[in-house]
Amino acid sequence: MNKKLILGLCIAGMLGITACGSQQTSEQSESAVEAATEKEEALNNAKDTVEANLATEENAEPEIFYDGSEIAPSIDISGCDTFTQIVDKKLSSGMCYTNATIGDADVLLVGSGCYDNMDGNMAAIDSTIFIYDKDGLIKEIGKVTSGGTAYPLAIKDGNLFCASNGWISEVTISNEEIQLVKESWADYSSKDNGEDAFYTYNAATKTKTEIDEDSFWSLYDVLEDAEILNFNKIQ
């Protein structure tokens, strides 16, 4: 066979192989780009879903989990002009009391009972709260409770904390009233798909926001440095 013909066939073959390889490389690049695009779209969709699920509801109403009206003691303070007189005249054996500053008020807290918290404190989980009003008269402003002995009443940064396994509330006292600052809770029945939901409510902005489970449980960390109220038991 003519040498020039053989050389021409070899060159043509090599050019064909090179063209084929280039085509394959181009197709692989296009596939990689498509895969990356699909992955990015999936991540964006997932993010949108999370943001939609963790929506914020404005002008929401609080749940008021800390209300102790059915648990804390009812006390007739008629004839009492001072906190000391309430303690001396009105409290019966087994009840307890302590003084504290919450928000802008010096208060007397009276509990239905107390227990040894094994940390040097006689703790309580409910209290009826009394203040002196602007005229110097004793006034009951409300009742609070926690959900069990694992969560004794405690104070941090001047605010009172009440809690349970499924909720935690921070309250203060202002203008002779108990006022909610913030509360968070778990809702084990709100999701149609059977998943738990977790919410937080900010009283200043009146907003209810869904949060994730880790964020919810991290809110309990504040109790680690809070001061547990130490009550005196009536003998």
C-alpha positions, 0 to 999 in steps of 0.5 A: 500500500502507498506509504502516503495513503497509510500515513493519511489513514493514521492521521485521520484515525487519530483525529477521529479519536481526539474528536470523540474524546472531546465530545465525551468530555463536553458531555461529562461537563454538561452532566456535572453542571446539571447535577450541581444545578439540581442539587442547588435547587434542592437545597434552596427548596429545603431552605424555603420549606424550613423558613416557611415552617419556622414562620413568625406570627405577629400580634399573637396572644401568649399562652400564660403557662405560669398561671398558678391561680389553681395551685398557689394559696389563697390568703385573706390579708385583711387587717395586715399592713405589712408583709410581716403581719401576713407571715405572722397572722395569716400563714399556717403550718406547712406554708412558706414565704420569702422576700425578693425583688422582681422587676421594679418591686420588692415582693413577698412570695407565699407558697403552699409548701416547700422542699429541700432542693439539696443545694442549701435551699428550701425551694417552692414551685408555686407562690402568691405574690404581694407588693406594696402599691403606690399608696403603701398598701399591700396588694396581691398581684397574682399567682405563679407556678412551675410544673414540678420540683425539677423546676423551682421558682428562680430569679435571674437578672431581676426576672422570675422564671417558671418552667416545666418539661414542656415550657419555660416562662420569664416574667417581671413586675412593672406598674404593679402587675406581673408581666410576661417577658418571654415564654417558649413551649413544645406542642406535641400535637400541632403537626399533621405529620406527627412531628413535634413543634416548638414555639417562642413568644416575645411579649415586647413585640407580640410575636410567636415564632416557631423554633427548632427543637435544639433551640427550644431546649437551649433556652433552659440553660438560663436556669443553670445560673438563675438564683433559686428562691430560698423559702422559709417554712412555717412550722 
